[in-house]
Amino acid sequence: MSTIAPPKSASTHVAYVSKTLASPQDRARGALVVLFAVYMAVLSWTILWELEAPWIGHASDRVLKLIPYVATDSAGANPTSEVLLNIALFIPFGVYLRLLAPKWSAVGIVSLIAGTSVSFEAIQYLLAIGVTDTADVINNNLGGLIGVVLCVAAKRALRNRTDTVLLRVMLIGTVGVLLLVTMYVLGSQLHHMGPPAQFPPRL
């Protein structure tokens, strides 16, 4: 004769569900989402306002540069340092996408990288806060693709340890960038403050 197991209590069920939801994979993914949000905030601030206080320009300030890299009537040539910086800024974007959406197709990831880059340039144009440059779109896409390739190569080399290792790398990198941004902002504020005012001597 078979026996019927007594129903689990509510507290036991809640504990089981909490333990299931708090698996290492869920915690790692949650940490990645937080790091990605921080990265996107810093990336947006850097691209749109170059780590300065947010502002909106006038319509007459809009500059559209359709020919990349070379000097035009509206803007000068792109310096090498600027090109490399734009590429480097988007490398983590590709890594994050590959980690957060491992099942996405290559077309989907490339489309999102391109769409994000174009969106930044469109916002710059609408807010009149910088040069809307096709070179930036090219550089940002290249950086994102490099990030995707690096992530794929890491998965082949590290296999099961990929997520853990890359999570630590992204954590260290994000914290380091935040420290550099903080130092830059504080240094910029001190620079704008200038030397203390010199009061005339009392007679």
Buried (B, 14 or more C-beta within 10 A) or exposed (E): EEEEEEEEEEEEEEEEEEEEEEEEEEEBBEBBEEBBEBBBEBBEBBBBBEBEEEEEEEEEEBBBBEEBBEEBEBBEEBEEEBBEEBBEBBBBBBBBBBBEEEEBEEEEBBEBBBEBBBEBBEBBBEBBBBBBBBBBBBBBBBBBBBBBBBBBEBBEEEEEEBBEEBBEEBBEBBEEBBEEBEEEBEEEEEEEEEEEEEEEEEE
